[in-house]
Amino acid sequence: MSSRQSSSKKSTKAIAAVLATVAGALVYVGSTARPAVVVTETFSGETMSMSHKQKLPKESFDGDLRLRCNETYITQTLDHFTAHFGTYEQRYFTCGEHWKSPHGPIFFYTGHESDAENFLKATGLMWENAAEFGALLVFAEHRYFGKSFPKIANASYIESLRFLSSEQALADYAVLIKHLKTTLHAEKSPVISFGGSYAGMLAAWFRMKYPFVVDGAISSSAPLLAFHGQDPPVDPEAFSRITTFVGTAAAGSAANCVPNIRKAQQVISDWGATAQGRENLTTALGLCTVPPSQEVALEIADSLVGTYTELAEGNYPWPSDYFGDLPAFPYRAACDHLKDEFESDAALLAGFRASVGVATNSSGKVTCVDWNSTSPIESENLWSYLACSELYMVISDQDGVRDFFRPSKQNQTADAERCLAKWGVELRPLWANTVYGGWAGIRAASNIVFSNGNFDPWGGYGVWESQSDSVIAIPIDQGGHHLDLMFSNEADPQSVRDAREQEKHEIRKWIRNKHKAQH
């Protein structure tokens, strides 16, 4: 999921340019790895000969995990809800080396707005528990992403998007699971859905909409409560407040960090007021070209400050490449450049440039910031369509007091105009809550774990309190964006270790109950 839905932020080239640098890492991480192998699906039930009660040897997950999987395509109906008979090819990966066929569980990742290979390589919670549970891993690609883009004859690009929706994606997943169970003679296999961020929403919605297909869901960092129509209403400033919190001493960052981010924006505003000041600003911030006005200078500041949202999401306790090449606790590393009381405005801007550079120039090879870029990342573009057509989130207010952003309010009227102009669709701000139920849908559900970290800005729209003995909330102290789904690391805080153990406990219970019900 992009840092925030693009339709609700200031419509500037600066914001698109710099945030794309960071958010793009989520989409394209690992793109230089070897190509996946396409083979026929065959699984042997003999791969898991030892008892699951025995202690399993530590398994290595080094190397290209795609080579341990089969890349396959299934012909899907374009529109599952009408008599439209068009089709497209959906890609998915099956990884069955530990599957105890035919009744071992199926761990199913509900693909999100990314190439399926990305979450295949990152979802350690599934990989690390496959042997213990004797599970088949399935990573399904979301329609219109990766290699699962429908080719519709005689339709323009925008016209072809009319079949892009979360509801159609969930129907794809239901069809795929039915196909797998039939072809693998696994009709009695329990199915557990996994996902983080938008995929976490899909994992939960999959259980809620198709409880006869999915037996339980691990929904991590899922902002299911970010939509209009909630009771209590959405807090539109939560995202900005949490982003700011991660830069404070209470979260382990330098005490001067947040004050200096505020001061840097004021300096940019002051320097941006004159032609000479903008020249100086270009040098101080390493811009490729001189901003033509104070307003553009402020928009550049907005985009640079926006990188801290990515640092908050990716504030993992170990070096990572999920949001780009980042050090351990990257937000703290960024704040280390702003820990001082600066003697001059120039020194402050130098520190600010180095701070955001932790995210935007980790390689040190970016010679200048091209704030005038107009090339959005394709996945971000398609997320903009989803935000307009069904998943309009209310998350972009910032007051500049409880957060360090420039004060602004989300403008639904302007967003509706942009949606119509860009995509030709009417904004549907209430649809997500209508079709998925919001709080009411969550309380009526069963067999779902919702996990959220207090370092994750998206956590402001997640479920933090258990709703029943089968709808469980797991808070993760010092947790970034879906940290619990990542591969285990010695630097992990105890909170995420405990979260994973609790998730395993719930998964065992769901599987046990499924098998009991079949006898």
N, C-alpha and C positions, 0 to 999 in steps of 0.2 A: 504494500500500500504506500502511495506517495506520502510525503511528509504531511501535507494537508491537501484536500481536494482543490484542484487548480481553479475551479470556477468560483471559489469563495475568497481567493486571495486577490490582492491588487493585481490588475492585469498589466504587468510590465514585462518587458524583455529582460530586465535585470534579474527579476525573481526567477524566471524560467531558466535563464542561463546558468546561474550559480547553483541553484538547487538541483538542476539536472545533473550537475557534476557529481553531487553527493548521492542523490536518490538513485541515479543510474546504476550505482554499484550494486544495488539490490537486484537489479534486473539482469545485469551482465556478468556478475561475479563468476569466475571460473570458465569464461568462454574460450580460453585457449587450451583447455584439456582435450585429450584424445576423443575422437568421435565415438559415439555409443555403438555397440554391436547389435545388429538386428538379427534375432534368431527366433526359431519357433518355440512356443511356450511348452516346456516340459519340466515337470518337477518330480523328484523322487521322494517318496516318503521315508526312504532309508537314510536321509541326510541327518536325521536327528535320532541316533540310536540310543543315546544315553538318557537316563531318566531325568526329567525336568527338576526333580527334587534334589539331584546332585548339584554340587557347586560347579558351575561352568568355568572353563578356562577363560582368561582375559582375551578378548578378541581384538585383532588389529583392524582399524578402519583406515589405514593409510592407503594411498594410491587412488586411482580413479574408480569410485564406487559404481559408476555406470557399467563397468566391465563385469560386475557381479549381478547384473540385471538383464532382462530381456526388454528391448524396445519394440513395441507392437502398436498397431492401429486398429481401431474399431470403427465401423461405419455407423454414424449416429444420425438420427433424424434432426433436421434443422430446427423444426418447430414441433415440440412434443405436445403442444396444447391445441393444435388445429389439424385440419385435414391436409395441411401442406406437406408434400411428400419429398421435398428436397433433402439431400444428405450432405454430410461432410465427414472427413476422416479425423477422428480424435486420437491423439497420441497418449500412450501411457507406458509406464515401466512396471514390470513385475520382478521381484527379487525373492527367489524361493529356495535359497540354499539351506535354510533352517526350517522350512515349512514341514510340519508333521501332517501330511495329507492322509485322508481327505477332510479331516474334521478340525485341523488346527485353525486358529483364528486368522482372519485377514485384517491386517493393519492398513488402513486406507487413508492416504493423504488427499484431502480435498483441494486440488490445485487452485492457485489464485492468479493474480495479474502478473505472471512471470512464466518464463520457460520452465518446463517441468524438471529439467536437469538441475536447476538451481536449488530447489527444495529437496530433491533427491540427495544431493551432496551435503545438505546442511542439517537434516532432521535426525539428529543423533538419538533422540528418544525412541524412535522406531527401530533404528539399526541396533542399538545397544540392548534392546529387549527382545529381538526376534528369536534368538536362540533359546532363551529361557521360556518363552511362551510357545515355541514351535510355530512362529507366525510367518505367513506370506506377506511381504511388503508390496503395496501397490501405490504408485505415485501417478495420479491422473492429472493430465494437463487441462486447464480451463479453456473452454472454447474461445477462439480469437487470440490466444496467446501462444508463444512458442511456435511449434509447427502444426498447431490445430486451428488454423485460420480458414474458415469456409471460403470456397471459391464459388461465387454465385454469378451465373451467366447474366449478361445484360443488366447488371446492377452497378451503380456507382459505389465508391468506397463507403460513403455515408449511408446509402440505401442498404448496403450489405450488413450494416451493423444492427439492423432491426431485430436480429436473433441473438444479440448479445445481452444476456441478463443473468443474474444469479439464479433465478428460478429455472431457466433453461439448463444452466450448468449443473444444478442439483439433479435435474431429471437425467442428464447425461450420466452422472455418477451412479444413479439408481440402475439405469440400463446396463452400465458397465459391470456392476457387481452381479446383476442377474446373469449376464453373459459369462462371467468368470466362474460363478458357482455351477452353471450348467456344464460348461466345457471341461472344468476340472473335477466334476462330480463332487463338489464341495457344498452341497445344499445345506448341510448342517453346520457349516463353519460360522462361528460368531464373527461379526464385523465391527471393528472399532475405528471410528474416524478421528483423524488428527489434523490440526491446522493452527497456524498462527497468523494474527492480524486479520486481513480479509479472509484468508483461508480458515482462521479460527472461527469467524462468523459462519462460514460455510459449513464447517464441521458441526457446529451447534445446530444450525438450521437444518442440516441433513438429518440429524437425530430427531429434531422436532417435526419435520415434514414427512420423514420416511422412517418412523420407528419400527416398522415391519421389515426394513432393510438393514438399518444400523442399530446395533445393540448398545452402543455407548459412544461418547465423544470426549476427546481432550481438546478443549477450546482455549488456546493461549493468546493473551493480549488482544482479545476480540472486542472491538468497540461497538457492541450490539446496541448500546443505549445512546448513540450519538445522533439519533433521528428525532425529528419533530413528532409530537403526539405522546411523549412519555409523561407519566405521572409518578413522581415529580418531574418537572420539565428538565430538559437538557441544560447543563451548565456550559455555555459556549466559551467560557474563559478557562476551563480546566486545562486544556492542552497548553496554553501559554503559561499558565501558572506552574505546571509541573516542569515544563522545559526550564523555566527560571529557577525553580527549586533545586534542580540537579547541579546548578552552578553555585550553590551556597555552601557555606562551611558545614551546615547540617547534613549535607550529602557528601561531604568529604572534599569539596573543592576549596580553592583559595578564597579567603574572606573578602578580598577586594575585587573578585571577578565580576560579580553582577554590577556593583557600582561603576566599575571601569567600562563595562559594556554600555551602560547608560551614557557615561561621559563621552565615549567614543562616538556615539550617535549624535550627541550635541555638537561635538567638534566637526563632524561631517556636515551637519546642518549649517554651522557658522561658516566654514570654509566654502561650502557650496553656494553661498550667497553672492560671491564675486567671481569674476573670470579668473583672476590670479589665484584665488583660493581653490578653484576647481583644478587649475593646473597643478598646484601643490598637492591636492588630493589624489590626482592621478598618479603622481610619483609615490606618495606615501602608501597608497593601497595597492600599487602595482596594477593599475588599470591599463587596458590596451589602448583606450582612447579617452579623451577628455569628455566628461559629462557636459551636455550643453546648458544645463539649468540646475538650480538648487533642487527642484523636485526630482529630477533624474538622479541626482546625487543621493537624495534620501531614499529613493527606490533601490539604489545599489546597496545602501546601508541595510535596508529591509532584507534584501536577499542574503547578504553576508550574515546578518544576525540570525536569519532563518536556518543557517547551517547548524546552529546549536540544537535545533530540534532533532536532527539526525544524530548528533553526538549524544544526546540524551537517550534516544532509542538504542543506539549501539554502544552504550556505556557498559560494556561487558568487562569482567575482571581479568581478562586475558587478551592478548593481541588477536585481532580478528580481521577478516576480509569480507564480511557480510555486507557492510555499508561502506565498502572501500577499505583500503589498507590502513587500519587504525591500531594504535597501541592499546595496552590494557588501560581500562578506565579513561577513554579518550577525552571525555568532558573535563576530567581533572587535569589531563595533560594540556588541554587547550587553556584552561584557567591558570595554569602555571605561568603562562606568558602574560597574564594580567594580574599577577599577585602583588605588584609593587604600587607605591605611590609615585606616579610619574611626574617628573619635574617640568615637562613641556608637553604641549599637545602633539607635537611631532613624535615624541617618544611613546606617547599613549597610542597613537595610530599604528606605530611600528609593532607594538605589542599586540594590538587588535588584529593586525594583518597576520602575524605569526599564529595567533590563537585560532582564527578561522582556517588558517592553512593546515592545521592538524587534520581537518576534514577535506579541504579542497585541494591541497597540494602536498599530500603525504610523501610523494615521490621526490619533491623538490624540483621537478622538471617543468612545472607550469611557469612560463615566463611572464604571463600577465593574465589578468581577469578580463575575459571578453564579455562584458555586461550587455553587449548589443547582439548577442547570439539569438537566433530565431528558430533553432532546431530542437523541438521537444522530443523527448524519448517516446517511442511508439507506445510502450506500456502506460506511460503517464497520460498520453493522449487518450487511450482507450479508457483509462480510469475516469477521465473527465467525462466521457460519454456515460459511463455507469452512474456517476454522481448526478448527472442531469436526468437520466431516464428513470432511475429507481433508488439510488443510494445517496441521497442528498443529506450530508452531515452538517450539523450545526456546531462547529468547533473552532471558528476562526475569530472570535472576539478577543480583543486585547485592550487592557485599560492603561498600560504604561505605569501603573502604580504597584499592583501586585505581580506584575511581570515586567520584563525589560524591553518589550516591543513598543513600537510607535502605536499610540491609541488608534483603534479602528473597530468598526462594527461590521459584521457580515451583512451584506446587502442582498436580500433574497430577490428583490425586484431586478437589480442589475444582473444577478446570477441567472434569473429566468430569461432575461434578454439575451445574454451570452449563449445560453443553451440553445435557444431558438435560432440565433444567428449562425452558430458554429455547427450544430448537429441537426437542426430542424426538428427538435423534440421539445415538448412542453415539460417544464420542471414539475416533478411530482414529489413535493416535500413530505407528504404524509404516507406515501405508498409503502416504504420499508416497514414502518410501524404497523400498517394495515395488514400486510401480507405475512409478516413474521411475528407480530404481536407485542413486540417490546417486552416490558416487564410482565405483562399478562402471559405471553407465550413462554417466557422463561419459567415462571412459577408453575405453569401447567405441564412443564416438561419433566423428564426423568433421565437418569443415567448420563449426566453431563458434568464434567469438571471444568470450571472456569478459573484460569490462573492469570494473575496480573502482577507486574513488578512496579515498585514505587518510583523507579527511575524512568519509567516509560510514559511519555505524554499521552499515549492512547489509553493508558490505564484509567484516565479520568472518565472514560465512557464504558468501562467494563463492570463486571459483576464481582463485588468484593465481599459479599456476605452469602453464606449458604442459604438456600431457599427451602431445602428439605433434606432428608437423609440420602437422597440420590441426586440432588442438584447441589454440587459442592463447590465452594469458592476457596481458592488457595492463594493467599497473598505472599509475595516473594520480596523480602527486604533486599535492597540493593539489586533489584532485578531490572534489566533492560528489556527490550522488545523480545517477547517470547524466548527468554533465556532458557527456560526449562526444556524447550524442544531441541536445543543445541546439544552437541556432543559434550560429554562430561569432561571436566578439566580440573586439575589439582587446585587451581585458584578459585574454583566455584565457592561462593559463600554457603554456609550450612543451610541457609533458607532454601536454596534451589535444590540442594541434595535431598532435603526433607520433602520438598514439593514433588520431586520425581518418585520418591518412595510412596508417597500418598497416591500419586497417579497410578503407579503399578498396583497398589492395593485395590483401587477402584476397578482397574481393568480386570484383575483376577476375579473380582466379585461379579462383574458383568458376564465374563466368560463362563464362570461356574453356574450362574443362574440360567444362562442360555442352554447349557448342556442339561441341566436339571429339568428344564421345561420340555426338552425333547424326549425325555424318558417317562 
